[in-house]
Amino acid sequence: MDGSEPSDGPHPLGEFELIARYFARPTGERQGIGDDCALIDVGGQTLAITSDMLLEGVHFLPDVDPEALGHKALAVNLSDLAAAGARPRCFLLDLALPRADARWLEAFSRGMFALAQSHGCALIGGDTTRAPQGAGVAGVLSIAITAIGEIDRARYAGRSGARPGDDIWVSGSLGEAALALAMRRGQIDIPGAAGAGCLQRMDRPTPRIALGQALAGVATAAIDVSDGLLGDLGHILERSAVGAEVYWACVPRVPVFGQLPQARQYACVLAGGDDYELVFTAPAAARPMLENLVGDGVGVTRIGRIDATPGLRLRDGPDGAAPLLTVALQSFDHFRAPSEAAPSAAKEG
Amino acid sequence: MDGSEPSDGPHPLGEFELIARYFARPTGERQGIGDDCALIDVGGQTLAITSDMLLEGVHFLPDVDPEALGHKALAVNLSDLAAAGARPRCFLLDLALPRADARWLEAFSRGMFALAQSHGCALIGGDTTRAPQGAGVAGVLSIAITAIGEIDRARYAGRSGARPGDDIWVSGSLGEAALALAMRRGQIDIPGAAGAGCLQRMDRPTPRIALGQALAGVATAAIDVSDGLLGDLGHILERSAVGAEVYWACVPRVPVFGQLPQARQYACVLAGGDDYELVFTAPAAARPMLENLVGDGVGVTRIGRIDATPGLRLRDGPDGAAPLLTVALQSFDHFRAPSEAAPSAAKEG
């Protein structure tokens, strides 16, 4: 921070600018704000630590299934640990509840503990508070989870190690969670198993914990896709000071997208959040290993290439002509108006 | 949890009951939910970890000074580290903001970082989100902080080590924060420096970090007074399976209490929250050391004695006759109605 008078100026602050301006300080710790996880060295070991807040009306709808919410609240934090290649160890839960509803709590804790136990991740502490509600004040359910995992620092990738010539890979498939959100909002109807599969992806994301650990020592940079492929890959490009080409034909997506208008495809697959896949970079020498890698029920797909040209260019394939679109490196930002958020990237297409 | 159908029954669940029913699981970690901090062993060292959430309308008023709020949000977490005798190391901040207001954020971060830097405690991560607000519905500011410190496990007290014959001690003085809350609510007027001192105690509590570390290896049990002396001491008694006598004449309080009705004195000094002093137990052999102990600008005062009789009895002094009151071991509980909360303990006096 400089000493000048702070001002919003003509535009409201974006989330990342806000964090940089008011909360980024030299820490003395090995990793600071801005990565999926902070790292701290303790007694010769290294912990990866992440904290995320989920708010009713922002991250989930008031009528959400509480068991799914319990799963998802922990899953989004475990996904950050996955991006760091960490083994989950424990977590803390802060819960602000408009009311203490036994049936709701039983389902929420069941969903949360089922996921926690499947990863050997213990709930060790936290805080429970009644959320305020009254005249003109909505009682908003909020959930803050801090998750802690263990990593091997020598094999840690972070976001800053992508190098020109590296391949870009992504796990599983992208866009289903964003398509599910459009379904829930009544903007689109996807009948049958395809639609149900999308809803499952949104409600019960699978953190790619096993994949993340398998990538430790192989990936040169990694991040989880929480805000959209182009935005999250953009963080890697910015931190690594490199550019990228992404090949649209290669980006893994379920067949139902073939029946949708291209603008919808782009919006969901390239800029849709909440998929919690891993996007990562790796040298070409790792291709044989990665092409055979399976973890958490999915494999990984090569979707592009890091180069030294600033910016991110989407082409149809490696031999494509002019880029289909060139993307400004900006991901979903909670402090910008929805119309300015990530899906706008697709409008150029 | 048993397998029976959950039900609120005739009374809504209290906070502690709620946590015990839905969130207490065997963890495999060395300490679980219910202490000031969770402890985890990492590479031969031990970390103390705590997480607290502060909500507008519950823990602070909408017109709170943002610099004081930044201080207090971190202070309440550092106070938990102090109770564990920990050296603060780092923290994570989750912030849900109704709007990104540059002036507010600048003041909030200034207050938070001033305290953080005075304890060498680095902000290493977190999350910033826009709090939901809509037509006629105000967005609620919420702050969740997770703080991490280092302890010497061999000298850690926790809450369960109090033994009959131990003295009960408290740091500084009690009741000023509760008196300040009554002032802010217009229930009482305390003019001049005495009133200003109370407001300062409520708005800018001092976590007793130096005292907490000095007590490591001396105290047999310790807790910070966040919910009220009797309630917080009650947690030690419950966890240690002991009883206590507390001597009203000995409980340290500022002179202004001498001018107030006894019910107000009891309510503030015995059951008022937010003082963030340390209450702890120690063997009589530690008296010479403790009587000369000064840290964080305050000393410690002997206020009572642990015994084997269940419950907590308040007497005027060690030679008092019948107890002034016998206290049910229940501290402030966010899920009970305000009229049932901690101050009711004083009504018996």
Interface residues (C-beta under 8 A of the other chain):
Chain A: M1 P6 S7 D8 P12 L13 E15 L18 I19 R21 Y22 F23 R25 T27 G28 E29 Q31 G32 I33 D35 C37 A38 I40 V42 G43 G44 Q45 L47 I49 T50 S51 D52 M53 L55 E56 G57 V58 H59 R89 C90 L92 L93 D94 L95 A96 L97 R99 A100 D101 A102 R103 L105 E106 F108 S109 F113 A122 L123 I124 G125 G126 D127 T128 T129 R130 A131 P132 G134 G136 V137 A138 V140 S142 A144 T146 I148 E150 H334 F335
Chain B: M1 P6 S7 D8 P12 L13 E15 L18 I19 R21 Y22 F23 R25 T27 G28 E29 Q31 G32 I33 D35 C37 A38 I40 V42 G43 G44 Q45 L47 I49 T50 S51 D52 M53 L55 E56 G57 V58 H59 R89 C90 L92 L93 D94 L95 A96 L97 R99 A100 D101 A102 R103 L105 E106 F108 S109 F113 A122 L123 I124 G125 G126 D127 T128 T129 R130 A131 P132 Q133 G134 G136 V137 A138 V140 S142 A144 T146 I148 E150 H334 F335
